Amino acid sequence: MLAAVDHVQLAAPPGSEDALRAYYAGVLGMTEIPKPPALAARGGCWFQAGAVQLHLGIEAAPAGDGACDCRPARKAHPGLRVTDIEAYAARLAAKGAPVTWDDALPGHRRFYSRDPVGNRLEFLQPR
């Protein structure tokens, strides 16, 4: 039986960890958490805010030839519930992150943003 979502993993290209840290820690205000040593060698980084964990995994080249075919999903995304959504959107915008409002979900106020490698994130608050 399912009990909860433990984490959501998003893909990122090799060498993007510093940009991801700047966005997830600096812009979103999450805390970076250590990866287990066996997984740390793969690169990437993990972040947490309260019970929410986002894992950014490095998507390596399929043939090992150094060319990464890492493309973020255009529609797939985690939906992150926030408090004081107007202030949170202003924080993101002030730090240079894109903020795109969407009023199509009844009973909610929400917006989308993209991280530095193009992953789509939804932020929402019930009305």
Buried (B, 14 or more C-beta within 10 A) or exposed (E): EEEEEEEBEBBBBBEBBEBBBBBBBEBBEBEBEEBEEEEEEEBBBBBBBEEBBBBBBBBBEEEEEEEBEBEBEEEEBBEBBBEEBEEBBEBBBEEEBEBEEEEEEEEBBBBBBBBBBBBBBBBBBEE
